[in-house]
Amino acid sequence: MKMVFIVVQDDDVQKLLKELVKEDFRVTKLSSTGGFLRRGSTTVFLGIEDSELEKLFLDQAVKHDMLGLKGHRILGGLRASIYNAVTI
């Protein structure tokens, strides 16, 4: 099991929590003010099984047009590079 920490601006936290609860995740939220976002932010903690984490990440990446992140077909893992995103 992995513990995931997500820091979001207060403006976005309700949408995030709604989506996580809809997907049956149990979450804990900790609100704070200031910090590196320079305004109110919320830290969301959730526990997730190792096998679910990679699938969740890849599913969300595809929704945001981030393609080709799946790693080696046998070894697994994830890969991301900005090298191919740069036009010369």
Secondary structure, DSSP 8 states (H G I E B T S, - for coil): -EEEEEEEEHHHHHHHHHHHHHTT--EEEEEE-SGGGTS-EEEEEEEE-HHHHHHHHHHHHHHTT----EEETTTEEE---SGGG---
